[in-house]
Amino acid sequence: MEVAAERYSLHLTIVHQTDNTVKARIHIIDDIIVQFYYHEQSGTTNFALIGWSNRLFGRDCIHGSWHMHPFDDPDNHDSSEMGSIQPTPDSFMEEVIGWLIQKKIL
């Protein structure tokens, strides 16, 4: 997560951490953040782009199975071949930054 933030000269903040969980955020601009969440015991991992208090995009892993919340329909659970790709924090940031640039938000 730190490497992904540093690559774009952004700051990573650990919001919550226990022996089994970590939640971290990267502030991009104004009301737009990237949030990373991991829970060791449940096997849950969430990567989310959040803007204006809404999820705009995400990739989640629940019990070892990945799915995507696509940019055009973030409430949807896309488990297709493309949707089930396991991201790294760096690859997730690439998707997010690319989309923000495409939409002229950055």
C-alpha positions in Angstrom: 0.0 0.0 0.0 2.8 2.4 0.8 4.5 1.7 -2.5 1.2 2.4 -4.4 0.8 5.7 -2.5 4.5 6.8 -3.0 4.3 6.0 -6.7 1.8 8.8 -7.1 3.3 11.1 -4.4 0.2 10.5 -2.2 0.0 10.0 1.6 -1.1 6.7 3.1 -2.9 6.9 6.5 -3.6 3.8 8.6 -7.2 4.4 9.9 -7.6 1.3 12.0 -5.3 -1.6 12.9 -5.5 -4.6 15.1 -3.7 -8.0 15.2 -6.1 -9.2 12.5 -7.2 -6.2 10.5 -5.9 -3.1 8.8 -7.8 -0.3 7.1 -5.8 2.3 5.3 -6.7 5.3 3.1 -4.9 7.3 0.4 -6.4 10.8 0.0 -6.3 11.7 -3.7 -8.2 15.0 -4.0 -11.0 16.8 -2.2 -13.6 14.1 -1.3 -11.9 11.2 -3.2 -10.0 8.5 -1.4 -8.8 5.0 -2.0 -9.5 2.6 0.9 -7.7 -0.7 1.5 -9.1 -3.1 4.1 -7.8 -6.6 5.1 -9.2 -9.0 7.7 -7.0 -12.0 8.3 -9.5 -14.2 10.1 -12.3 -13.9 7.6 -10.1 -13.8 4.6 -11.7 -10.5 3.4 -9.8 -7.9 1.4 -11.4 -4.8 -0.1 -10.0 -2.2 -2.4 -12.4 0.7 -3.0 -12.4 4.1 -4.7 -14.7 6.3 -2.7 -15.9 9.7 -3.9 -18.5 12.0 -2.5 -19.4 9.4 0.2 -20.1 6.7 -2.4 -18.2 3.7 -3.7 -17.2 4.5 -7.3 -15.2 1.3 -8.0 -13.9 -1.6 -6.0 -12.4 -5.0 -6.0 -13.2 -7.4 -3.1 -12.2 -10.8 -2.0 -14.5 -12.8 0.3 -13.3 -16.3 1.4 -10.8 -16.4 -1.5 -13.1 -15.4 -4.3 -12.5 -12.0 -6.0 -15.2 -9.8 -7.6 -15.3 -6.3 -9.0 -17.7 -3.4 -8.4 -17.4 -1.7 -11.9 -17.0 2.0 -12.5 -20.3 2.1 -14.4 -22.3 0.2 -11.8 -20.5 0.1 -8.4 -23.4 -1.7 -6.7 -23.0 -4.7 -9.0 -20.8 -7.7 -8.2 -18.9 -8.7 -11.3 -17.5 -12.2 -10.9 -16.6 -12.6 -14.6 -13.0 -13.5 -15.7 -12.2 -9.7 -15.8 -14.1 -9.1 -12.5 -12.3 -11.9 -10.6 -8.8 -10.7 -11.3 -6.8 -10.4 -8.0 -5.3 -6.9 -7.8 -2.3 -5.7 -6.0 -2.5 -2.3 -4.3 -0.4 -0.9 -7.2 -2.5 -2.3 -10.0 -5.7 -1.1 -8.2 -4.2 2.4 -8.0 -3.3 2.2 -11.8 -7.0 1.4 -12.5 -8.2 4.2 -10.3 -5.8 6.9 -11.5 -6.5 5.9 -15.1 -10.2 6.3 -14.6 -9.9 9.6 -12.8 -7.7 11.0 -15.6 -10.1 9.6 -18.3 -13.1 11.4 -16.5 -11.0 14.6 -16.2 -11.2 14.5 -12.4 -7.4 14.6 -12.3 
